[in-house]
Amino acid sequence: MEIVAEAQAPVAAPVAESHLEIELAGGHRMRISGSYDPEALARLIRGLTA
């Protein structure tokens, strides 16, 4: 009879959350979490600061 240690599953590394914070004119701040479309974000910022 042979005794074999149980194989342990590798510990998964935590998934890094994507966070972005942009300070706009007038002291306004925009916070984005997760994925985003850079072009859409640029259009939104231009619209907010126009």
C-alpha positions in Angstrom: 0.0 0.0 0.0 1.3 3.5 -0.9 0.3 6.7 0.9 0.2 9.8 -1.3 -0.5 13.3 -0.1 -3.6 14.9 -1.5 -2.9 17.2 -4.4 -4.0 20.7 -3.5 -5.5 23.0 -6.1 -3.3 26.1 -6.6 -4.5 29.2 -4.9 -6.0 31.6 -7.4 -4.6 35.1 -7.3 -7.3 37.7 -6.6 -8.5 39.5 -9.7 -7.4 43.2 -9.7 -10.3 45.6 -10.0 -9.8 48.4 -12.5 -10.4 51.8 -11.0 -9.9 55.2 -12.7 -10.4 58.6 -11.1 -10.4 61.8 -13.1 -10.6 65.3 -11.6 -12.4 67.7 -13.8 -12.6 71.5 -13.8 -14.6 73.1 -11.0 -13.5 70.4 -8.5 -15.8 67.7 -10.0 -14.5 64.2 -9.9 -15.4 61.2 -12.0 -14.8 57.6 -10.8 -14.9 54.6 -13.1 -14.7 51.0 -12.0 -14.3 48.1 -14.3 -13.7 48.1 -18.0 -14.5 51.1 -20.1 -14.2 52.3 -23.7 -11.5 55.0 -23.8 -13.0 56.8 -26.8 -16.5 56.9 -25.2 -15.0 58.2 -22.0 -13.1 60.9 -23.8 -16.3 62.0 -25.6 -18.1 62.1 -22.2 -15.4 64.2 -20.6 -15.4 66.6 -23.5 -19.2 66.9 -23.2 -19.0 67.6 -19.5 -16.3 70.2 -19.8 -17.7 72.0 -22.8 
